[in-house]
Amino acid sequence: MGHSDIDRQVVEGALVWITDSPTEVVLRIESTIASHFRKTSLFPNQQLLKDLDDGSLLVTASITDQKQIIPILKYWLPDVEILLPVELKQSLLYELQFSIDQLSR
Protein backbone atom coordinates (compact mmCIF):
# COMPACT_ATOMS: atom_id res chain seq x y z
CA MET A 1 0.00 0.00 0.00
CA GLY A 2 1.57 3.28 -1.11
CA HIS A 3 1.52 6.62 0.70
CA SER A 4 -1.21 7.95 -1.57
CA ASP A 5 -3.49 5.03 -0.63
CA ILE A 6 -2.92 5.63 3.08
CA ASP A 7 -3.43 9.38 2.66
CA ARG A 8 -6.70 8.75 0.83
CA GLN A 9 -7.95 6.42 3.59
CA VAL A 10 -7.07 8.94 6.30
CA VAL A 11 -8.64 11.86 4.43
CA GLU A 12 -11.82 9.93 3.70
CA GLY A 13 -11.94 8.59 7.25
CA ALA A 14 -12.65 5.21 5.73
CA LEU A 15 -10.56 3.08 8.03
CA VAL A 16 -9.36 3.58 11.55
CA TRP A 17 -7.15 0.50 11.36
CA ILE A 18 -5.47 0.27 7.97
CA THR A 19 -5.53 -3.17 6.41
CA ASP A 20 -5.84 -4.76 3.01
CA SER A 21 -8.84 -6.91 3.94
CA PRO A 22 -11.89 -5.08 5.29
CA THR A 23 -14.92 -7.12 6.38
CA GLU A 24 -18.36 -6.34 5.01
CA VAL A 25 -21.11 -6.16 7.62
CA VAL A 26 -24.79 -6.46 6.68
CA LEU A 27 -27.31 -5.00 9.11
CA ARG A 28 -31.08 -4.73 9.35
CA ILE A 29 -32.18 -1.40 10.80
CA GLU A 30 -35.68 -1.29 12.31
CA SER A 31 -38.14 1.25 10.91
CA THR A 32 -38.25 3.07 14.27
CA ILE A 33 -34.68 4.35 13.76
CA ALA A 34 -34.30 4.05 9.98
CA SER A 35 -34.55 7.81 9.44
CA HIS A 36 -31.27 8.33 11.35
CA PHE A 37 -29.48 5.96 8.98
CA ARG A 38 -31.02 7.51 5.87
CA LYS A 39 -29.78 10.98 6.87
CA THR A 40 -26.32 10.18 8.20
CA SER A 41 -23.64 7.57 7.80
CA LEU A 42 -23.39 6.19 11.34
CA PHE A 43 -21.33 3.09 10.56
CA PRO A 44 -17.90 2.94 8.88
CA ASN A 45 -18.34 3.14 5.08
CA GLN A 46 -22.10 2.81 5.45
CA GLN A 47 -24.14 2.14 2.31
CA LEU A 48 -27.89 1.69 1.99
CA LEU A 49 -28.66 -1.62 0.30
CA LYS A 50 -32.44 -1.63 0.34
CA ASP A 51 -35.54 -0.01 1.82
CA LEU A 52 -37.77 -2.87 2.94
CA ASP A 53 -41.58 -2.88 2.73
CA ASP A 54 -41.97 -2.63 6.52
CA GLY A 55 -39.92 0.60 6.64
CA SER A 56 -36.75 -1.05 7.85
CA LEU A 57 -33.44 -0.84 5.99
CA LEU A 58 -30.69 -3.16 4.89
CA VAL A 59 -27.35 -1.44 5.33
CA THR A 60 -23.76 -2.48 4.75
CA ALA A 61 -20.66 -1.26 6.52
CA SER A 62 -17.01 -2.02 5.95
CA ILE A 63 -14.81 -2.60 9.00
CA THR A 64 -11.28 -3.74 9.65
CA ASP A 65 -11.77 -4.39 13.36
CA GLN A 66 -14.87 -5.22 15.37
CA LYS A 67 -14.02 -2.37 17.75
CA GLN A 68 -15.02 0.02 14.96
CA ILE A 69 -18.66 -1.07 15.06
CA ILE A 70 -19.53 -2.89 18.31
CA PRO A 71 -19.94 0.28 20.42
CA ILE A 72 -22.23 1.77 17.75
CA LEU A 73 -24.26 -1.43 17.57
CA LYS A 74 -24.66 -1.48 21.36
CA TYR A 75 -25.96 2.08 21.30
CA TRP A 76 -28.68 1.28 18.75
CA LEU A 77 -29.80 -2.06 20.25
CA PRO A 78 -32.32 -3.59 20.05
CA ASP A 79 -33.22 -1.88 16.77
CA VAL A 80 -30.23 -3.14 14.78
CA GLU A 81 -29.73 -6.77 13.78
CA ILE A 82 -26.44 -8.15 12.50
CA LEU A 83 -27.15 -10.39 9.52
CA LEU A 84 -23.52 -10.94 8.48
CA PRO A 85 -20.89 -11.88 9.46
CA VAL A 86 -22.05 -14.42 12.01
CA GLU A 87 -18.77 -14.00 13.93
CA LEU A 88 -19.57 -10.35 14.61
CA LYS A 89 -23.02 -11.27 15.90
CA GLN A 90 -21.46 -13.93 18.17
CA SER A 91 -18.90 -11.42 19.49
CA LEU A 92 -21.62 -8.91 20.30
CA LEU A 93 -23.74 -11.57 22.04
CA TYR A 94 -20.71 -12.68 24.05
CA GLU A 95 -19.96 -9.09 25.15
CA LEU A 96 -23.59 -8.50 26.12
CA GLN A 97 -23.79 -11.78 28.07
CA PHE A 98 -20.52 -10.97 29.82
CA SER A 99 -21.93 -7.56 30.85
CA ILE A 100 -25.14 -9.16 32.12
CA ASP A 101 -23.14 -11.71 34.11
CA GLN A 102 -21.01 -8.94 35.67
CA LEU A 103 -24.08 -6.91 36.61
CA SER A 104 -25.84 -9.97 38.06
CA ARG A 105 -23.18 -10.75 40.65
N, C-alpha and C positions, 0 to 999 in steps of 0.2 A: 504494500500500500504506500503510495507516494505522498509527499507533503501536501500536494493539492487535494488529494482525496481526504486526508485528515482535516485540512482546513475547511473543506466543504462540509464535512460532517459536524464540525464544531460550529460553524456559522449557521447551519440549518438546525442545529440542536437535535439532530436526528438520533444520535447515540451518545449515551453517557459513558458507556464502556465500549471502546472501539474494538471491533472484532470483524472477521470476515464472514461469520455465519450467524446472522440474526435469526430469531425464531418468530414465526408468525403465530399470533394469538387470534382466535376467533371468539367473539363474545356476543351474547344476546342481551340487549339492553331493554328493560321493561318500559312500557309506554309511559309510566308515571314519571320517568326521568329522561325520556328520549330527547326532549327539547334541548336539554343541556348539551347533549352529544351532537345534536344537529348544528348548534351554534358555535361550539368550541371544540377543538381537539384536546381532549383530556387525557388521552393515552399516547404513549410514544408512537409517532408515525401513524396516527389514527386515520382510517379510511372507512367511509360508509359503504357497506356491501349492498344492503337491501333494507327498504322499509317494508315491514311485514303488515299483513292485513289487520292485525290486532293493535297496531300503533307502535309495536316494539321495533327495534332495529337490530340488524346484524352488522357488527363492526369488526374490523381487523386492526391489529396493532403489531408493530414489529419491535421486539425487545432483544437485548443481548444478555440480559441478566434478569432473573425473576424479581430482584429488588427494585427494578424500574417500575413494576406494575402492581406488585402485591399491596403496597400501602394504598394505592388508588382504588384497587378492587375492594379492599376492606372498608374504605370510606363509603362506597356506593352500595354495599351489601344491604339488603338482600336482593336488590333490583338489577344486579348484573350476574349473568351466568357464564362461566367459562365453558365453551364448547370444545375448544382445542387450544393447546395440547393437553392431554389427560394428565401429564406429569405436573403441569402448573396447577390444575384443579386439585390434585392430590396434595401438593405442597401447601396450598391455601387451606385445605381442610385440616391438614396436620397442624399448621400454625394456629388455626382457630380452636381446635381441640386442645392443644397445649395451653392456650390462654384460658379456656374454660376450666381445665384441670387445675391450673394455678389459682384461679379465683375461687375454686370450690374447696380448697384446703381449709 
